[in-house]
């Protein structure tokens, strides 16, 4: 009985990890899209004269 419970527990844990990794991939994709939109929207006019896309 214990080995069956351990296998079921392992299956649940692996399923949860796979689901979490999938969610993290979607979050990473959304952040990348937002970053690219910010990069394009900022253009070359930010920061005065020449303008830079970074804030250093």
C-alpha positions in Angstrom: 0.0 0.0 0.0 2.8 2.4 0.9 4.6 2.1 -2.5 1.4 2.8 -4.4 0.9 6.0 -2.3 4.5 7.0 -2.9 4.0 6.6 -6.6 0.8 8.6 -6.6 2.5 11.3 -4.5 5.4 11.4 -7.0 2.9 11.7 -9.9 1.1 14.6 -8.2 4.4 16.4 -7.5 5.7 16.0 -11.0 2.4 17.1 -12.5 2.5 20.2 -10.2 6.0 21.0 -11.2 5.2 20.7 -14.9 2.2 23.0 -14.5 4.3 25.5 -12.6 7.0 25.5 -15.2 4.4 26.0 -17.9 2.9 29.0 -16.0 6.5 30.4 -15.6 7.1 30.1 -19.4 3.9 32.1 -20.0 4.9 34.8 -17.5 8.4 35.0 -19.0 6.8 35.5 -22.5 4.5 38.2 -21.2 7.4 40.0 -19.6 9.4 39.8 -22.8 6.6 41.3 -24.8 6.1 44.1 -22.3 9.9 44.8 -22.4 9.9 44.9 -26.2 6.9 47.2 -26.3 8.6 49.5 -23.8 11.7 49.4 -25.9 9.8 50.4 -29.0 7.5 52.9 -27.4 10.3 54.8 -25.7 12.0 55.4 -29.0 15.0 57.7 -29.3 13.4 60.8 -27.8 13.7 59.8 -24.1 16.4 61.5 -22.1 16.8 64.7 -24.1 19.2 65.2 -27.0 20.3 61.9 -28.3 18.1 59.8 -26.1 18.8 56.3 -24.8 16.6 53.3 -24.3 18.3 52.4 -21.0 18.4 54.3 -17.7 21.9 54.5 -16.5 
